Amino acid sequence: MGWLFVISSNEPETVYNAVRLANVSLKKNKEVTLFMLGRGVEFNEISTEEFDINSQLDEFYEAGGELIV
């Protein structure tokens, strides 16, 4: 069974937690796709030290997740 996470927010904490949840799903052998739309496409610009979205996305890619923007 596959999972699709749709992220349309540019709120760093929201995006960070969504990607973390996607990573947990990948670790449980789920097929996971992240779909960024609207303000969610700003994910590279909103990563902060507290909410390091970019490191979570690196983990997501390494685990075999698919990102659609």
N, CA, C and O atoms as a DFTB+ gen file, in Angstrom:
276 C
 N C O
     1  1       0.852      -1.178       0.000
     2  2       0.000       0.000       0.000
     3  2       0.891       1.232       0.000
     4  3       1.858       1.305       0.759
     5  1       0.567       2.203      -0.852
     6  2       1.337       3.433      -0.935
     7  2       0.694       4.569      -0.156
     8  3      -0.514       4.586       0.082
     9  1       1.540       5.519       0.235
    10  2       1.089       6.699       0.962
    11  2       1.422       7.935       0.138
    12  3       2.486       8.013      -0.477
    13  1       0.518       8.888       0.130
    14  2       0.739      10.164      -0.526
    15  2       0.542      11.263       0.508
    16  3      -0.517      11.362       1.126
    17  1       1.569      12.086       0.690
    18  2       1.487      13.236       1.580
    19  2       1.424      14.479       0.713
    20  3       2.338      14.727      -0.074
    21  1       0.368      15.263       0.842
    22  2       0.209      16.502       0.091
    23  2       0.528      17.649       1.036
    24  3      -0.107      17.807       2.079
    25  1       1.527      18.454       0.654
    26  2       1.962      19.571       1.492
    27  2       1.737      20.860       0.716
    28  3       2.332      21.075      -0.340
    29  1       0.874      21.710       1.249
    30  2       0.569      22.977       0.583
    31  2       0.855      24.170       1.483
    32  3       0.364      25.272       1.235
    33  1       1.639      23.955       2.516
    34  2       1.964      25.002       3.479
    35  2       3.435      25.380       3.361
    36  3       4.262      24.558       2.966
    37  1       3.757      26.617       3.701
    38  2       5.159      27.014       3.798
    39  2       5.522      27.319       5.253
    40  3       6.482      28.042       5.520
    41  1       4.759      26.769       6.178
    42  2       5.030      26.875       7.608
    43  2       6.103      25.833       7.951
    44  3       5.846      24.635       7.837
    45  1       7.303      26.268       8.372
    46  2       8.408      25.326       8.578
    47  2       8.077      24.139       9.483
    48  3       8.435      23.006       9.160
    49  1       7.410      24.374      10.598
    50  2       7.107      23.268      11.513
    51  2       6.160      22.260      10.866
    52  3       6.329      21.054      11.048
    53  1       5.187      22.727      10.126
    54  2       4.226      21.844       9.466
    55  2       4.910      20.972       8.421
    56  3       4.703      19.759       8.382
    57  1       5.725      21.598       7.577
    58  2       6.420      20.850       6.522
    59  2       7.400      19.859       7.145
    60  3       7.471      18.706       6.720
    61  1       8.145      20.297       8.138
    62  2       9.114      19.437       8.820
    63  2       8.427      18.189       9.378
    64  3       8.907      17.074       9.177
    65  1       7.316      18.372      10.072
    66  2       6.614      17.237      10.669
    67  2       5.993      16.320       9.620
    68  3       5.936      15.107       9.820
    69  1       5.534      16.874       8.522
    70  2       4.991      16.038       7.447
    71  2       6.081      15.164       6.844
    72  3       5.857      13.982       6.586
    73  1       7.258      15.739       6.620
    74  2       8.360      14.962       6.045
    75  2       8.863      13.928       7.053
    76  3       9.221      12.814       6.670
    77  1       8.893      14.287       8.332
    78  2       9.274      13.311       9.362
    79  2       8.317      12.123       9.357
    80  3       8.752      10.975       9.446
    81  1       7.024      12.392       9.254
    82  2       6.034      11.322       9.205
    83  2       6.229      10.461       7.956
    84  3       6.100       9.238       8.012
    85  1       6.535      11.097       6.846
    86  2       6.815      10.351       5.613
    87  2       8.022       9.439       5.813
    88  3       8.021       8.299       5.348
    89  1       9.051       9.932       6.503
    90  2      10.236       9.116       6.762
    91  2       9.923       7.929       7.659
    92  3      10.451       6.837       7.445
    93  1       9.081       8.125       8.650
    94  2       8.670       7.009       9.513
    95  2       7.931       5.964       8.686
    96  3       8.136       4.764       8.870
    97  1       7.082       6.415       7.785
    98  2       6.347       5.492       6.916
    99  2       7.296       4.686       6.032
   100  3       7.099       3.486       5.840
   101  1       8.328       5.346       5.493
   102  2       9.310       4.636       4.680
   103  2      10.037       3.574       5.503
   104  3      10.311       2.481       5.005
   105  1      10.347       3.888       6.746
   106  2      11.028       2.929       7.612
   107  2      10.154       1.721       7.913
   108  3      10.656       0.658       8.279
   109  1       8.835       1.888       7.757
   110  2       7.902       0.773       7.972
   111  2       7.562       0.100       6.643
   112  3       6.539      -0.571       6.508
   113  1       8.456       0.300       5.662
   114  2       8.356      -0.342       4.343
   115  2       7.121       0.054       3.543
   116  3       6.600      -0.742       2.762
   117  1       6.661       1.272       3.736
   118  2       5.565       1.794       2.921
   119  2       6.150       2.499       1.706
   120  3       7.260       3.028       1.770
   121  1       5.429       2.510       0.626
   122  2       5.798       3.288      -0.552
   123  2       5.249       4.689      -0.327
   124  3       4.047       4.855      -0.120
   125  1       6.122       5.712      -0.365
   126  2       5.711       7.059       0.019
   127  2       6.055       8.067      -1.080
   128  3       7.154       8.057      -1.636
   129  1       5.084       8.937      -1.375
   130  2       5.279      10.056      -2.286
   131  2       4.900      11.337      -1.565
   132  3       3.849      11.416      -0.928
   133  1       5.766      12.344      -1.670
   134  2       5.456      13.687      -1.186
   135  2       5.073      14.529      -2.382
   136  3       5.782      14.541      -3.388
   137  1       3.961      15.232      -2.284
   138  2       3.500      16.107      -3.356
   139  2       3.413      17.516      -2.796
   140  3       2.581      17.804      -1.936
   141  1       4.278      18.394      -3.291
   142  2       4.295      19.782      -2.838
   143  2       3.533      20.633      -3.859
   144  3       3.770      20.537      -5.063
   145  1       2.626      21.455      -3.362
   146  2       1.909      22.354      -4.246
   147  2       1.647      23.665      -3.528
   148  3       1.792      23.748      -2.308
   149  1       1.265      24.680      -4.271
   150  2       1.013      25.987      -3.677
   151  2       2.249      26.485      -2.950
   152  3       3.354      26.442      -3.492
   153  1       2.069      26.949      -1.741
   154  2       3.184      27.458      -0.947
   155  2       4.146      26.354      -0.511
   156  3       5.264      26.634      -0.080
   157  1       3.721      25.135      -0.621
   158  2       4.589      24.016      -0.263
   159  2       5.825      23.907      -1.129
   160  3       6.816      23.304      -0.718
   161  1       5.785      24.487      -2.337
   162  2       6.956      24.429      -3.218
   163  2       8.117      25.265      -2.695
   164  3       9.218      25.200      -3.243
   165  1       7.890      26.043      -1.649
   166  2       8.942      26.872      -1.060
   167  2       9.761      26.103      -0.026
   168  3      10.510      26.712       0.736
   169  1       9.633      24.786       0.014
   170  2      10.247      23.987       1.075
   171  2      11.757      24.203       1.207
   172  3      12.281      24.144       2.319
   173  1      12.466      24.451       0.111
   174  2      13.919      24.672       0.195
   175  2      14.263      25.999       0.855
   176  3      15.349      26.143       1.416
   177  1      13.375      26.952       0.801
   178  2      13.639      28.292       1.309
   179  2      13.247      28.465       2.773
   180  3      13.623      29.463       3.388
   181  1      12.508      27.531       3.342
   182  2      11.979      27.737       4.695
   183  2      12.657      26.863       5.746
   184  3      12.305      26.926       6.924
   185  1      13.618      26.056       5.333
   186  2      14.336      25.214       6.286
   187  2      15.090      26.096       7.278
   188  3      15.750      27.059       6.888
   189  1      14.987      25.760       8.561
   190  2      15.659      26.524       9.614
   191  2      16.501      25.569      10.447
   192  3      16.447      24.353      10.261
   193  1      17.272      26.125      11.358
   194  2      18.072      25.278      12.244
   195  2      17.164      24.420      13.118
   196  3      17.450      23.247      13.357
   197  1      16.078      25.003      13.588
   198  2      15.141      24.266      14.442
   199  2      14.340      23.231      13.652
   200  3      14.118      22.116      14.123
   201  1      13.913      23.608      12.456
   202  2      13.121      22.717      11.593
   203  2      13.905      22.494      10.304
   204  3      13.645      23.128       9.282
   205  1      14.869      21.579      10.375
   206  2      15.790      21.322       9.268
   207  2      15.124      20.416       8.229
   208  3      15.347      19.206       8.195
   209  1      14.319      21.028       7.406
   210  2      13.561      20.316       6.386
   211  2      14.492      19.654       5.389
   212  3      14.243      18.528       4.957
   213  1      15.568      20.347       5.017
   214  2      16.484      19.807       4.015
   215  2      17.122      18.492       4.463
   216  3      17.279      17.585       3.646
   217  1      17.492      18.364       5.735
   218  2      18.073      17.097       6.192
   219  2      17.020      15.994       6.208
   220  3      17.324      14.837       5.921
   221  1      15.782      16.354       6.544
   222  2      14.703      15.357       6.505
   223  2      14.458      14.895       5.069
   224  3      14.201      13.716       4.829
   225  1      14.537      15.824       4.117
   226  2      14.347      15.449       2.716
   227  2      15.501      14.595       2.210
   228  3      15.285      13.684       1.410
   229  1      16.725      14.872       2.661
   230  2      17.852      14.018       2.290
   231  2      17.606      12.589       2.756
   232  3      17.845      11.632       2.020
   233  1      17.127      12.460       3.986
   234  2      16.800      11.137       4.534
   235  2      15.688      10.482       3.714
   236  3      15.724       9.280       3.451
   237  1      14.707      11.282       3.315
   238  2      13.583      10.796       2.515
   239  2      14.071      10.231       1.182
   240  3      13.675       9.133       0.792
   241  1      14.931      10.980       0.479
   242  2      15.478      10.518      -0.801
   243  2      16.295       9.240      -0.623
   244  3      16.152       8.297      -1.401
   245  1      17.142       9.207       0.389
   246  2      18.005       8.047       0.636
   247  2      17.192       6.790       0.921
   248  3      17.627       5.682       0.604
   249  1      16.023       6.955       1.513
   250  2      15.171       5.804       1.844
   251  2      14.286       5.384       0.674
   252  3      13.534       4.416       0.783
   253  1      14.371       6.108      -0.449
   254  2      13.611       5.713      -1.625
   255  2      12.290       6.413      -1.831
   256  3      11.471       5.970      -2.636
   257  1      12.070       7.508      -1.109
   258  2      10.835       8.263      -1.288
   259  2      10.823       9.029      -2.594
   260  3      11.874       9.315      -3.167
   261  1       9.630       9.359      -3.064
   262  2       9.478      10.119      -4.309
   263  2       8.900      11.489      -3.983
   264  3       7.935      11.605      -3.228
   265  1       9.501      12.527      -4.562
   266  2       9.052      13.900      -4.360
   267  2       8.543      14.451      -5.680
   268  3       9.228      14.384      -6.700
   269  1       7.335      14.996      -5.649
   270  2       6.745      15.639      -6.824
   271  2       6.448      17.076      -6.471
   272  3       5.765      17.354      -5.485
   273  1       6.961      17.995      -7.278
   274  2       6.745      19.421      -7.031
   275  2       6.056      20.009      -8.241
   276  3       5.767      21.206      -8.266
